[in-house]
Amino acid sequence: QCNARCQECATCKRWFVVPEDDGNGMRCYLRTANAGYLPLPGAKLGLDKMCEKKDELFFKRENMERRCQGDLMYETGIVDAKECEVLCGHDKGCHVFQFHDARKICIAGQSFDCTGEAGWAGGIKQLTAKEEMKLMCDNFDRASDLQKSGK
């Protein structure tokens, strides 16, 4: 039912359902591609529209065998390595994903401390050439504004 609602909505790219507090059902949340992942207890995530998207994702995969740690790394509830990668690739707030194949656990978020337990695989998101160019242009514009203001 939640997937059908997402398919009908042009801006919906993923959805998740969360058990209601009263235990009598599930609440559906529709999310855009730019909306961050909300870690909620018992959430089940649907990535149907994201998985259809053919954008190429770029990840640096070296040195990812140890679990990344920190307050901004979340278990997603996803049990498939490719879906874990897709979630991070299309989530603006996600910089790193990891998947533990034996345990079927996906974690995603932001971390530079990947020194935890062994047995993980994943990647750190790399910018596309278009994203790098936009970032450089934005930085140039900010520098120009600062120079004009005398700061």
DSSP file with accessible surface (Angstrom, degrees, kcal/mol):
  #  RESIDUE AA STRUCTURE BP1 BP2  ACC     N-H-->O    O-->H-N    N-H-->O    O-->H-N    TCO  KAPPA ALPHA  PHI   PSI    X-CA   Y-CA   Z-CA
    1    1 A Q     >        0   0  201      0, 0.0     4,-1.9     0, 0.0     5,-0.1   0.000 360.0 360.0 360.0 -43.7    0.0    0.0    0.0
    2    2 A a  H  >  +     0   0   10      1,-0.2     4,-2.2     2,-0.2     5,-0.2   0.911 360.0  52.6 -66.9 -40.5    2.8    2.4    0.9
    3    3 A N  H  > S+     0   0   47      1,-0.2     4,-2.5     2,-0.2    -1,-0.2   0.915 107.3  52.2 -60.8 -41.5    4.7    1.5   -2.3
    4    4 A A  H  > S+     0   0   50      1,-0.2     4,-1.6     2,-0.2    -1,-0.2   0.913 108.9  50.1 -62.6 -40.5    1.6    2.2   -4.4
    5    5 A R  H  X S+     0   0  119     -4,-1.9     4,-0.9     1,-0.2    -1,-0.2   0.910 110.8  49.8 -63.9 -40.4    1.3    5.6   -2.8
    6    6 A b  H >< S+     0   0    0     -4,-2.2     3,-0.7     1,-0.2     6,-0.3   0.913 107.5  53.8 -64.8 -41.1    4.9    6.3   -3.6
    7    7 A Q  H 3< S+     0   0   75     -4,-2.5    -1,-0.2     1,-0.2    -2,-0.2   0.851 108.5  50.5 -63.1 -32.1    4.5    5.2   -7.2
    8    8 A E  H 3< S+     0   0  162     -4,-1.6     2,-0.6    -5,-0.2    -1,-0.2   0.714  97.3  79.4 -77.8 -20.2    1.6    7.7   -7.6
    9    9 A C    X<  -     0   0   40     -4,-0.9     3,-0.7    -3,-0.7    -1,-0.0  -0.801  69.0-152.8 -97.2 122.1    3.6   10.6   -6.2
   10   10 A A  T 3  S+     0   0   88     -2,-0.6    -1,-0.1     1,-0.2    -4,-0.0   0.844  94.7  43.6 -63.0 -34.9    6.0   12.2   -8.7
   11   11 A T  T 3  S+     0   0   93     21,-0.1    22,-0.4     2,-0.0     2,-0.3   0.604  88.2 104.8 -90.2  -9.7    8.5   13.5   -6.0
   12   12 A b    <   +     0   0    2     -3,-0.7    20,-0.2    -6,-0.3     3,-0.1  -0.554  32.8 163.3 -74.4 129.4    8.5   10.3   -3.9
   13   13 A K        +     0   0   66     18,-3.0    37,-0.9     1,-0.4     2,-0.3   0.550  67.1   4.6-117.8 -21.5   11.7    8.3   -4.4
   14   14 A R  E     -A   31   0A   2     17,-1.7    17,-2.8    35,-0.1    -1,-0.4  -0.976  61.9-161.6-154.7 167.1   11.5    6.0   -1.3
   15   15 A W  E     -AB  30  46A  40     31,-2.2    31,-3.3    -2,-0.3     2,-0.3  -0.935   0.7-164.2-144.9 162.7    9.2    5.2    1.5
   16   16 A F  E     -AB  29  45A   2     13,-2.0    13,-2.8    -2,-0.3     2,-0.4  -0.985   9.7-145.5-148.7 153.8    9.2    3.6    4.9
   17   17 A V  E     -AB  28  44A  23     27,-2.3    27,-2.4    -2,-0.3    11,-0.2  -0.937  11.7-166.7-118.7 145.0    6.6    2.2    7.3
   18   18 A V  E     -A   27   0A  20      9,-2.0     9,-3.0    -2,-0.4    25,-0.1  -0.993  30.7-104.7-130.5 136.7    6.8    2.4   11.1
   19   19 A P  E     -A   26   0A  56      0, 0.0     7,-0.3     0, 0.0     2,-0.1  -0.354  41.9-113.3 -59.0 137.3    4.7    0.5   13.6
   20   20 A E    >   -     0   0   59      5,-2.9     3,-1.7     1,-0.1     5,-0.2  -0.387  22.6-115.3 -66.9 153.0    2.1    2.7   15.2
   21   21 A D  T 3  S+     0   0  172      1,-0.3    -1,-0.1     2,-0.1     0, 0.0   0.833 116.5  55.7 -59.1 -33.5    2.5    3.4   18.9
   22   22 A D  T 3  S-     0   0  106      1,-0.1    -1,-0.3     3,-0.0    -2,-0.0   0.544 108.5-125.6 -80.5  -4.1   -0.8    1.6   19.7
   23   23 A G  S <  S+     0   0   61     -3,-1.7    -2,-0.1     2,-0.2    -1,-0.1   0.568  79.2 114.1  76.0   8.3    0.5   -1.6   17.9
   24   24 A N  S    S-     0   0  137      1,-0.1     2,-0.3    -5,-0.0    -1,-0.1   0.197  81.5 -33.8 -99.7  17.2   -2.5   -1.7   15.6
   25   25 A G        -     0   0   34     -5,-0.2    -5,-2.9     2,-0.0     2,-0.4  -0.991  68.1 -72.0 161.9-168.1   -0.9   -1.0   12.3
   26   26 A M  E     -A   19   0A  99     -2,-0.3     2,-0.5    -7,-0.3    -9,-0.0  -0.929  27.5-140.0-124.0 147.1    1.8    0.8   10.3
   27   27 A R  E     -A   18   0A 122     -9,-3.0    -9,-2.0    -2,-0.4     2,-0.4  -0.903  20.1-139.7-107.0 134.0    2.2    4.4    9.4
   28   28 A a  E     -A   17   0A  26     -2,-0.5     2,-0.4   -11,-0.2   -11,-0.2  -0.774  15.0-169.4 -97.5 133.7    3.5    5.2    5.9
   29   29 A Y  E     -A   16   0A  80    -13,-2.8   -13,-2.0    -2,-0.4     2,-0.4  -0.990   8.1-154.1-122.2 127.7    6.1    7.9    5.2
   30   30 A L  E     -A   15   0A  59     -2,-0.4     2,-0.4   -15,-0.2   -15,-0.2  -0.822  15.8-166.5 -98.8 140.5    6.9    9.1    1.7
   31   31 A R  E     -A   14   0A  55    -17,-2.8   -18,-3.0    -2,-0.4   -17,-1.7  -0.958  15.4-134.2-130.7 144.7   10.4   10.6    1.1
   32   32 A T    >   -     0   0   60     -2,-0.4     3,-0.8   -20,-0.2   -20,-0.1  -0.404  37.7-102.7 -82.0 172.0   12.0   12.6   -1.7
   33   33 A A  T 3  S+     0   0   20    -22,-0.4    59,-0.8     1,-0.2    -1,-0.1   0.814 122.0  50.8 -66.2 -29.6   15.5   11.8   -2.9
   34   34 A N  T 3  S+     0   0  112     57,-0.2    -1,-0.2    58,-0.1     2,-0.2   0.589  86.2 103.3 -86.1 -10.8   16.9   14.7   -1.0
   35   35 A A  S <  S-     0   0   20     -3,-0.8    57,-0.1     1,-0.1    58,-0.1  -0.541  74.9-119.0 -74.8 136.7   15.3   13.9    2.3
   36   36 A G        -     0   0   31     -2,-0.2     2,-0.3     1,-0.1    -1,-0.1  -0.250  31.6 -94.0 -69.9 161.2   17.6   12.3    4.8
   37   37 A Y        -     0   0   29     -6,-0.0    -1,-0.1    51,-0.0    71,-0.0  -0.614  34.8-149.1 -76.3 130.7   17.1    8.8    6.2
   38   38 A L        -     0   0   72     -2,-0.3     2,-0.9    -3,-0.1    -1,-0.0  -0.908   7.5-143.9-103.8 111.6   15.2    8.9    9.5
   39   39 A P        +     0   0   54      0, 0.0    37,-0.1     0, 0.0    -2,-0.0  -0.641  31.3 167.4 -77.0 108.3   16.2    6.0   11.8
   40   40 A L    >   -     0   0   65     -2,-0.9     3,-2.0    36,-0.1    -2,-0.0  -0.974  42.8 -98.2-122.5 139.9   13.0    4.9   13.6
   41   41 A P  T 3  S+     0   0  116      0, 0.0     0, 0.0     0, 0.0     0, 0.0  -0.280 106.6   7.4 -57.9 131.7   12.6    1.7   15.6
   42   42 A G  T 3  S+     0   0   44      1,-0.2   -25,-0.1   -24,-0.1     2,-0.1   0.547  89.4 158.9  77.9   7.2   11.0   -1.0   13.6
   43   43 A A    <   -     0   0   12     -3,-2.0     2,-0.4   -25,-0.1    -1,-0.2  -0.369  28.1-156.9 -68.4 141.3   11.1    0.9   10.3
   44   44 A K  E     -B   17   0A 129    -27,-2.4   -27,-2.3    -2,-0.1     2,-0.3  -0.987  14.9-146.9-117.2 128.1   10.8   -1.1    7.1
   45   45 A L  E     -B   16   0A  25     -2,-0.4     2,-0.5   -29,-0.2   -29,-0.3  -0.750   9.7-160.6-104.7 141.0   12.2    0.7    4.0
   46   46 A G  E     +B   15   0A   4    -31,-3.3   -31,-2.2    -2,-0.3     3,-0.1  -0.980  14.0 171.5-120.3 125.7   11.1    0.6    0.4
   47   47 A L     >  +     0   0    2     -2,-0.5     4,-2.7   -33,-0.2     3,-0.3   0.112  32.7 129.7-116.4  20.3   13.5    1.7   -2.4
   48   48 A D  H  > S+     0   0   61      1,-0.3     4,-1.1     2,-0.2    -1,-0.1   0.872  77.2  40.9 -49.4 -50.3   11.5    0.6   -5.4
   49   49 A K  H  > S+     0   0   33      1,-0.2     4,-0.8     2,-0.2    -1,-0.3   0.879 115.0  52.1 -70.8 -33.4   11.7    3.9   -7.3
   50   50 A M  H >4 S+     0   0    3    -37,-0.9     3,-0.7    -3,-0.3    -1,-0.2   0.898 106.0  54.1 -66.8 -39.4   15.3    4.5   -6.4
   51   51 A C  H 3< S+     0   0   53     -4,-2.7    -1,-0.2     1,-0.2    -2,-0.2   0.778 105.2  54.5 -68.2 -23.4   16.3    1.0   -7.6
   52   52 A E  H 3< S+     0   0  116     -4,-1.1    -1,-0.2    -5,-0.3    -2,-0.2   0.726  85.9 102.2 -77.5 -22.5   14.7    1.8  -11.0
   53   53 A K    <<  -     0   0   81     -4,-0.8    -3,-0.0    -3,-0.7    -4,-0.0  -0.430  61.4-156.4 -66.9 134.0   16.9    4.9  -11.3
   54   54 A K        +     0   0  184     -2,-0.2    -1,-0.1     2,-0.1    -3,-0.1   0.311  43.2 134.4 -98.8   8.9   19.8    4.3  -13.6
   55   55 A D        -     0   0   93      1,-0.1     2,-0.4     0, 0.0    -2,-0.0  -0.300  60.2-117.4 -57.6 139.8   22.2    7.0  -12.3
   56   56 A E        -     0   0  144     33,-0.0     2,-0.4     2,-0.0    -1,-0.1  -0.655  27.2-147.5 -80.5 133.4   25.7    5.7  -11.9
   57   57 A L        -     0   0   37     -2,-0.4     2,-0.5    -3,-0.0    70,-0.1  -0.833   4.9-151.9-103.9 141.8   26.9    5.8   -8.3
   58   58 A F        +     0   0   85     68,-0.4    68,-3.0    -2,-0.4     2,-0.4  -0.961  20.5 167.1-119.8 122.9   30.5    6.3   -7.4
   59   59 A F  E     -C  125   0B  24     -2,-0.5     2,-0.6    66,-0.2    66,-0.2  -0.992  35.0-132.8-134.7 139.9   32.0    5.0   -4.2
   60   60 A K  E     -C  124   0B  80     64,-2.9    64,-2.4    -2,-0.4    -2,-0.0  -0.829  27.2-177.6 -85.2 123.1   35.6    4.6   -2.9
   61   61 A R    >   +     0   0  110     -2,-0.6     3,-0.7    62,-0.2    61,-0.3   0.468  37.5 113.2-108.8  -2.0   35.6    1.0   -1.7
   62   62 A E  T 3  S+     0   0  120      1,-0.2    62,-0.1     2,-0.1    -2,-0.1  -0.421  81.6  11.0 -73.2 148.3   39.1    0.6   -0.2
   63   63 A N  T 3  S+     0   0  118     -2,-0.1    -1,-0.2     1,-0.1     3,-0.2   0.846  86.4 123.6  57.6  39.9   39.6    0.2    3.5
   64   64 A M    <   +     0   0    4     -3,-0.7     4,-0.1    58,-0.1    -1,-0.1   0.219  36.1 100.0-111.6  14.4   36.0   -0.4    4.2
   65   65 A E  S    S+     0   0  103     56,-0.1    55,-2.1    54,-0.1    54,-0.8   0.607  71.4  70.7 -80.8  -8.4   36.3   -3.8    5.9
   66   66 A R  B    S-G  118   0C 116     48,-0.3    52,-0.2    -3,-0.2    51,-0.2  -0.887  97.1 -98.2-108.9 141.6   36.0   -2.4    9.5
   67   67 A R        -     0   0   54     50,-2.8    49,-2.3    -2,-0.4    48,-0.4  -0.272  31.9-128.8 -61.3 131.5   32.7   -1.0   10.8
   68   68 A c        -     0   0    0     46,-0.3     2,-0.3    47,-0.2    46,-0.3  -0.631  31.9-159.5 -77.8 140.5   32.3    2.8   10.6
   69   69 A Q  B     +H  113   0D  81     44,-2.7    44,-0.5    -2,-0.3    43,-0.2  -0.777  29.8  88.9-123.1 163.1   31.3    4.2   13.9
   70   70 A G  S >  S-     0   0   49     -2,-0.3     3,-1.4     3,-0.1    40,-0.0  -0.586  77.6 -74.7 134.2 167.7   29.6    7.4   15.3
   71   71 A D  T 3  S+     0   0  154      1,-0.3    -1,-0.1    -2,-0.2    40,-0.1   0.627 122.4  57.7 -68.7 -15.7   26.4    9.0   16.2
   72   72 A L  T 3  S+     0   0   81     38,-0.4    38,-1.7    -3,-0.1     2,-0.5   0.182  83.6  94.5-104.7  17.4   25.5    9.6   12.5
   73   73 A M  E <   -D  109   0B  21     -3,-1.4     2,-0.4    36,-0.3    36,-0.2  -0.945  57.4-172.5-107.9 128.7   25.7    6.0   11.4
   74   74 A Y  E     -D  108   0B  77     34,-2.7    34,-2.1    -2,-0.5     2,-0.4  -0.953  29.5-123.1-126.9 140.8   22.3    4.2   11.4
   75   75 A E  E     -D  107   0B 111     -2,-0.4    32,-0.2    32,-0.2    30,-0.0  -0.668  26.9-164.4 -73.8 130.7   21.1    0.7   10.9
   76   76 A T        -     0   0    1     30,-2.6   -31,-0.2    -2,-0.4    -1,-0.1   0.635  30.3-120.7 -96.9 -17.9   18.6    1.0    8.0
   77   77 A G        +     0   0   53     29,-0.5     2,-0.3     1,-0.3   -32,-0.1   0.387  67.9 136.4  88.5  -3.8   16.7   -2.3    8.2
   78   78 A I        -     0   0    7     28,-0.2    28,-0.5     1,-0.1    -1,-0.3  -0.586  36.3-170.6 -78.4 139.2   17.8   -3.1    4.6
   79   79 A V        +     0   0   98     -2,-0.3     2,-0.4    26,-0.1    -1,-0.1   0.169  60.8  80.1-117.5  17.4   19.0   -6.8    4.2
   80   80 A D     >  -     0   0   74      1,-0.1     4,-2.0    24,-0.1     5,-0.2  -0.991  68.0-144.0-129.5 130.0   20.4   -6.5    0.6
   81   81 A A  H  > S+     0   0   43     -2,-0.4     4,-2.1     1,-0.2     5,-0.2   0.894 101.0  49.1 -60.3 -43.3   23.9   -5.2   -0.2
   82   82 A K  H  > S+     0   0  120      1,-0.2     4,-2.5     2,-0.2    -1,-0.2   0.920 111.0  49.7 -66.2 -40.6   22.9   -3.5   -3.5
   83   83 A E  H  > S+     0   0   73      2,-0.2     4,-2.6     1,-0.2    -1,-0.2   0.867 107.8  55.4 -65.7 -33.4   19.9   -1.8   -1.9
   84   84 A d  H  X S+     0   0    0     -4,-2.0     4,-2.0     2,-0.2    -2,-0.2   0.941 110.1  45.5 -61.7 -46.0   22.1   -0.5    0.9
   85   85 A E  H  X S+     0   0   23     -4,-2.1     4,-2.9     1,-0.2    -2,-0.2   0.917 112.1  51.4 -62.9 -43.7   24.4    1.1   -1.7
   86   86 A V  H  X S+     0   0   11     -4,-2.5     4,-1.9     2,-0.2    -2,-0.2   0.922 107.3  53.5 -61.9 -43.4   21.4    2.5   -3.6
   87   87 A L  H  < S+     0   0    1     -4,-2.6     4,-0.4     1,-0.2     3,-0.3   0.957 114.1  40.9 -56.4 -51.1   20.0    4.1   -0.4
   88   88 A e  H >< S+     0   0    0     -4,-2.0     3,-1.2     1,-0.2     6,-0.3   0.921 111.6  56.6 -65.3 -41.8   23.2    5.9    0.4
   89   89 A G  H 3< S+     0   0   16     -4,-2.9    -1,-0.2     1,-0.3    -2,-0.2   0.829 115.1  36.9 -60.7 -31.5   23.8    6.8   -3.3
   90   90 A H  T 3< S+     0   0   19     -4,-1.9     2,-0.6    -3,-0.3    -1,-0.3   0.303  96.9  91.8-106.1   9.2   20.5    8.6   -3.5
   91   91 A D    X   -     0   0    8     -3,-1.2     3,-1.8    -4,-0.4   -57,-0.2  -0.921  63.8-153.8-107.0 114.5   20.4   10.1    0.0
   92   92 A K  T 3  S+     0   0  145    -59,-0.8    -1,-0.1    -2,-0.6   -58,-0.1   0.820  94.0  50.7 -57.1 -32.3   22.0   13.6    0.1
   93   93 A G  T 3  S+     0   0   31    -59,-0.1     2,-0.5   -58,-0.1    -1,-0.3   0.501  90.5  94.8 -86.7  -3.6   22.9   13.2    3.7
   94   94 A e    <   +     0   0    3     -3,-1.8    16,-0.2    -6,-0.3     3,-0.1  -0.783  35.7 163.1 -94.9 129.1   24.7    9.9    3.4
   95   95 A H        +     0   0   82     14,-3.2    30,-2.8    -2,-0.5     2,-0.3   0.581  67.6  25.9-113.3 -19.1   28.4    9.8    2.9
   96   96 A V  E     -FE 109 124B   1     13,-2.0    13,-2.1    28,-0.2     2,-0.3  -0.998  57.9-173.6-148.2 142.8   29.2    6.2    3.7
   97   97 A F  E     -FE 108 123B   6     26,-2.1    26,-2.0    -2,-0.3     2,-0.3  -0.969   4.0-174.5-131.9 153.5   27.4    2.9    3.6
   98   98 A Q  E     -FE 107 122B   0      9,-2.6     9,-2.6    -2,-0.3     2,-0.4  -0.992   6.8-160.6-144.8 150.9   28.5   -0.6    4.8
   99   99 A F  E     -FE 106 121B   9     22,-3.4    22,-1.6    -2,-0.3     2,-0.7  -0.999  10.3-152.0-134.0 133.8   26.9   -4.0    4.6
  100  100 A H  E  >> -F  105   0B  17      5,-2.5     4,-1.6    -2,-0.4     5,-1.4  -0.918  12.4-164.5-104.2 106.3   27.7   -7.1    6.7
  101  101 A D  T  45S+     0   0  104     -2,-0.7    -1,-0.2    18,-0.4    19,-0.1   0.888  83.8  49.8 -63.2 -41.8   26.9  -10.0    4.5
  102  102 A A  T  45S+     0   0   90     17,-0.3    -1,-0.2     1,-0.2    -2,-0.0   0.893 122.1  33.3 -66.8 -37.6   26.7  -12.7    7.2
  103  103 A R  T  45S-     0   0  121      2,-0.1    -1,-0.2    -3,-0.0    -2,-0.2   0.548 100.5-131.7 -94.0 -11.2   24.4  -10.7    9.4
  104  104 A K  T  <5 +     0   0   97     -4,-1.6     2,-0.4     1,-0.2    -3,-0.2   0.938  54.1 149.2  56.6  51.7   22.5   -9.0    6.6
  105  105 A I  E   < - F   0 100B  35     -5,-1.4    -5,-2.5   -26,-0.1     2,-0.5  -0.963  31.8-163.0-119.0 131.6   22.9   -5.5    8.3
  106  106 A d  E     - F   0  99B   1    -28,-0.5   -30,-2.6    -2,-0.4   -29,-0.5  -0.954   7.7-176.9-112.4 128.1   23.1   -2.3    6.4
  107  107 A I  E     +DF  75  98B   0     -9,-2.6    -9,-2.6    -2,-0.5     2,-0.3  -0.953   7.7 171.1-120.6 146.6   24.4    0.9    8.1
  108  108 A A  E     +DF  74  97B   6    -34,-2.1   -34,-2.7    -2,-0.4     2,-0.3  -0.990  24.7  76.6-150.6 154.5   24.6    4.3    6.4
  109  109 A G  E    S-DF  73  96B   8    -13,-2.1   -14,-3.2    -2,-0.3   -13,-2.0  -0.982  77.7 -31.3 151.6-133.8   25.3    7.9    7.3
  110  110 A Q        +     0   0   76    -38,-1.7   -38,-0.4    -2,-0.3     2,-0.3  -0.994  62.4 135.8-132.5 124.8   28.4   10.0    8.1
  111  111 A S        -     0   0   17     -2,-0.4   -41,-0.1   -40,-0.1    -2,-0.1  -0.941  32.4-174.8-164.6 144.4   31.6    8.8    9.6
  112  112 A F  S    S+     0   0  202     -2,-0.3     2,-0.8   -43,-0.2   -42,-0.1   0.243  74.9  87.3-117.3   4.7   35.3    9.1    9.2
  113  113 A D  B     +H   69   0D  75    -44,-0.5   -44,-2.7     1,-0.1     2,-0.7  -0.777  43.6 157.9-109.0  86.1   36.1    6.5   11.9
  114  114 A c        +     0   0   27     -2,-0.8   -48,-0.3   -46,-0.3   -46,-0.3  -0.559  37.7 107.9-107.7  65.3   36.0    3.1   10.2
  115  115 A T        +     0   0   95     -2,-0.7    -1,-0.2   -48,-0.4   -47,-0.2   0.168  49.5 107.0-125.0  13.2   38.1    1.2   12.8
  116  116 A G  S    S-     0   0   11    -49,-2.3   -48,-0.1    -3,-0.2    -2,-0.0   0.257  78.2 -26.9 -77.3-153.2   35.4   -0.9   14.4
  117  117 A E        -     0   0   77    -51,-0.2   -50,-2.8     1,-0.1     3,-0.2  -0.137  68.1-115.2 -61.5 153.3   34.8   -4.7   14.1
  118  118 A A  B    S+G   66   0C  54    -52,-0.2   -52,-0.2     1,-0.2    -1,-0.1  -0.285  80.8  73.0 -83.0 168.8   35.8   -6.5   10.9
  119  119 A G        +     0   0   47    -54,-0.8   -18,-0.4     1,-0.3   -17,-0.3   0.538  68.5 119.0 106.6   9.9   33.6   -8.2    8.4
  120  120 A W        -     0   0    9    -55,-2.1    -1,-0.3    -3,-0.2     2,-0.3  -0.703  37.8-170.3-107.0 158.5   32.0   -5.2    6.6
  121  121 A A  E     + E   0  99B  60    -22,-1.6   -22,-3.4    -2,-0.3     2,-0.3  -0.971  30.6 107.0-139.6 153.8   32.1   -4.0    3.0
  122  122 A G  E     - E   0  98B   9     -2,-0.3     2,-0.3   -61,-0.3   -24,-0.2  -0.959  46.4-100.4 172.1-152.4   30.9   -0.8    1.6
  123  123 A G  E     - E   0  97B   0    -26,-2.0   -26,-2.1    -2,-0.3     2,-0.5  -0.996  13.3-122.5-163.6 157.2   31.9    2.6    0.2
  124  124 A I  E     -CE  60  96B  49    -64,-2.4   -64,-2.9    -2,-0.3   -28,-0.2  -0.922  46.8-109.2-103.1 127.9   32.5    6.3    0.7
  125  125 A K  E     -C   59   0B  47    -30,-2.8     2,-0.4    -2,-0.5   -66,-0.2  -0.311  31.6-156.9 -63.3 133.2   30.5    8.4   -1.7
  126  126 A Q        -     0   0   84    -68,-3.0   -68,-0.4    -2,-0.0     2,-0.1  -0.898  20.4-113.4-108.6 142.5   32.5   10.1   -4.4
  127  127 A L        -     0   0   77     -2,-0.4     2,-0.1     1,-0.1   -70,-0.0  -0.439  27.0-122.9 -71.9 146.0   31.2   13.2   -6.1
  128  128 A T     >  -     0   0   42     -2,-0.1     4,-2.7     1,-0.1     5,-0.2  -0.389  32.0-103.1 -76.4 167.2   30.4   13.1   -9.8
  129  129 A A  H  > S+     0   0   85      1,-0.2     4,-2.5     2,-0.2     5,-0.2   0.909 124.7  51.9 -59.6 -39.6   32.2   15.5  -12.1
  130  130 A K  H  > S+     0   0  179      2,-0.2     4,-2.3     1,-0.2    -1,-0.2   0.924 110.7  47.0 -63.6 -43.5   29.0   17.6  -12.3
  131  131 A E  H  > S+     0   0   90      2,-0.2     4,-2.5     1,-0.2    -2,-0.2   0.899 111.9  50.8 -66.2 -40.4   28.8   17.7   -8.5
  132  132 A E  H  X S+     0   0  101     -4,-2.7     4,-2.5     2,-0.2    -2,-0.2   0.916 110.4  49.5 -62.3 -42.4   32.5   18.6   -8.2
  133  133 A M  H  X S+     0   0  106     -4,-2.5     4,-2.6    -5,-0.2    -2,-0.2   0.924 111.0  49.2 -63.5 -43.1   32.1   21.4  -10.7
  134  134 A K  H  X S+     0   0  124     -4,-2.3     4,-2.8     1,-0.2    -2,-0.2   0.927 111.2  50.1 -61.9 -43.2   29.1   22.8   -8.8
  135  135 A L  H  X S+     0   0   83     -4,-2.5     4,-2.5     1,-0.2    -2,-0.2   0.924 111.8  47.8 -61.3 -44.8   31.0   22.7   -5.5
  136  136 A M  H  X S+     0   0  107     -4,-2.5     4,-2.4     2,-0.2    -1,-0.2   0.914 112.9  48.6 -63.4 -41.5   34.0   24.5   -7.1
  137  137 A C  H  X S+     0   0   60     -4,-2.6     4,-2.8     2,-0.2    -2,-0.2   0.917 111.2  50.0 -64.7 -42.4   31.7   27.2   -8.6
  138  138 A D  H  X S+     0   0   51     -4,-2.8     4,-2.4     2,-0.2    -2,-0.2   0.916 112.0  48.2 -61.5 -43.3   29.8   27.6   -5.3
  139  139 A N  H  X S+     0   0   74     -4,-2.5     4,-2.5     2,-0.2    -2,-0.2   0.901 111.5  50.1 -64.2 -39.7   33.2   28.0   -3.5
  140  140 A F  H  X S+     0   0  137     -4,-2.4     4,-2.6     2,-0.2    -2,-0.2   0.931 110.4  49.8 -63.5 -44.3   34.4   30.5   -6.1
  141  141 A D  H  X S+     0   0   85     -4,-2.8     4,-2.4     1,-0.2    -2,-0.2   0.917 111.6  48.6 -61.1 -42.3   31.1   32.5   -5.8
  142  142 A R  H  X S+     0   0  136     -4,-2.4     4,-2.5     2,-0.2    -1,-0.2   0.922 111.5  49.4 -64.5 -43.0   31.5   32.6   -2.0
  143  143 A A  H  X S+     0   0   55     -4,-2.5     4,-2.5     1,-0.2    -2,-0.2   0.913 110.9  50.3 -62.8 -40.7   35.2   33.7   -2.2
  144  144 A S  H  X S+     0   0   25     -4,-2.6     4,-2.4     2,-0.2    -2,-0.2   0.916 110.7  49.3 -63.3 -43.1   34.2   36.5   -4.7
  145  145 A D  H  X S+     0   0   98     -4,-2.4     4,-1.9     2,-0.2    -2,-0.2   0.909 111.9  48.7 -62.8 -42.6   31.4   37.7   -2.3
  146  146 A L  H  X>S+     0   0   92     -4,-2.5     5,-1.7     2,-0.2     4,-0.8   0.908 110.9  50.5 -64.2 -40.2   33.9   37.7    0.6
  147  147 A Q  H ><5S+     0   0  156     -4,-2.5     3,-0.8     1,-0.2    -2,-0.2   0.928 110.3  49.3 -65.1 -41.5   36.4   39.6   -1.4
  148  148 A K  H 3<5S+     0   0  170     -4,-2.4    -1,-0.2     1,-0.2    -2,-0.2   0.854 111.1  50.0 -63.9 -36.1   33.9   42.2   -2.4
  149  149 A S  H 3<5S-     0   0   69     -4,-1.9    -1,-0.2    -5,-0.2    -2,-0.2   0.585 111.9-121.3 -81.5  -9.5   32.7   42.6    1.2
  150  150 A G  T <<5       0   0   69     -4,-0.8    -3,-0.2    -3,-0.8    -2,-0.1   0.620 360.0 360.0  82.2  12.1   36.3   43.1    2.4
  151  151 A K      <       0   0  196     -5,-1.7    -1,-0.2    -6,-0.2    -2,-0.1  -0.543 360.0 360.0 -88.3 360.0   36.2   40.1    4.8
